[in-house]
C-alpha cells in the first residue's frame, strides 16, 4: 500500500481517503471554466492537496526522490514560476472542452499561473505540465539542403547560418482514466487493475481510489517543434505540414542505419521549413516511445535475432522477430497520439509526412482530415534499412501503388503475422 512518511515516527497511509471522509478537490474533465475544471495537483509538498494518482515529471520523479534522499533538494520546496509563462499562447480551442477528444494531457497545463491563480493564492502547489518556449535547431541535413539549393534562408524561419527558428513545447502525460479506457475499448476498472498489476503495485490508488480519475503515468512525454506561427495550426486554410515521430534514439541521435527514423525525421523537418516559408506552418510531434514503446534493450535484442536468424535479415520475418522477443509487434498504440494535435486546435493536416497506416488511421478516426501523404524519398533510405521499409510497405504502410512490393509470398507471410 502507498504511504506518506510525515516524520521519523509517523506514517500515514494514502491508499484510502483520510479519516473523517475528507475528499480530494474534484477535477471535472472537459469543463470550460478552469475554476470548475479544477487544477491538476500532483506535487508532493502537501499530500493532502493531491487530487491525482502519481506525481509530476513522469519517470523523472524517481530522480527527484534521489535528490531528496541525497540531501540535494528540500522536499518542501515549491517551484518559482516567475517569468515562465509560454512564449506563445496556445488555445483555448473547442477541442479542449470535449472530454472524449483529449484524454492524455491537460489542456490547461501551460497556463496554470493564470487559469488557476485563485487556487495558487490559497496555497495549492500547482505545477505546469506543459512548457512553451522559443528556440533554434541546427541539423547537418538542413545545411546540406541549403547547400544543394533545396532550402533558401529567409531570415525569418531559416537563418543564413542554417539555424531554424522554432516554437517548441514540452508536454507531460496526464491521463483522464475514464476517457483512456473508452479510447482503448475496455472498462475503467480493468484498465486500473492492469495498470496497478503491471507496474508492480506501485500505485495502489488505481484500485482503491475510484474517486480519483486522473493519473500521471511514469512514462516519457512528447516535444513539439513548430515552424511558423503556432496560431496558424488551428486554421484549416493555412497549409499544415506535419510529422508525428516516435523516438528512436539510435537513429535520431547517433545515426544508426538499420532503420529510416532519422532520415524520415530530418526530411520532415526540411518539408516543414519549406512549408512555413511558403506561408504555411510546420509541426513535428516527437513522442518518447523508444523501440515501438518496447524499450531500447528489447529493440537491440530484436536486432540480434534478425541478423542471426537462418537466412539472415529479411522483410518476410521483420515483424515476426519482434514478436518472438517481445510477445507483440508494436506497443505504441497510436490511439492517444492525436490528443496533442487537438490541443493545438488542428482540424486538417494538408501534408502528412508519414507512411504509417496506424498513425494515419488514428488521426482520421479522431476527426482530423488528412490531405497529401508524403513518403520518404528512396535515396534517403539507408542500405541496411531496406528490410524495414520493404516489410512496412508490404504490411500496409502508405506508398504509391507503382512502388508497392509485388512479392506475393512476402505479402502473404506478413499478412499472417499481422
TAKA-V995377 format. One record per helix or strand of 3 or more residues. SS is the DSSP state (h for helix, s for strand). FROM is the first residue (numbers start at 1). LEN is the number of residues. If there is no record, write none. Layout:
BEGIN
ss->{SS/SS}
from->{FROM/FROM}
len->{LEN/LEN}
END
This chain:
BEGIN
ss->{s/s/h/h/h/h/h/h/s/h/s/h/h/h/s/s/h/s/h/h/s/h/h/h/h/s/h/s/h/h/h/h}
from->{3/10/34/47/58/94/112/117/130/140/164/177/188/205/214/222/230/240/249/261/281/296/315/334/339/348/357/369/378/383/401/408}
len->{5/4/4/3/12/4/4/5/8/8/8/7/11/4/3/6/5/7/4/17/7/13/12/3/5/5/9/5/3/13/3/10}
END
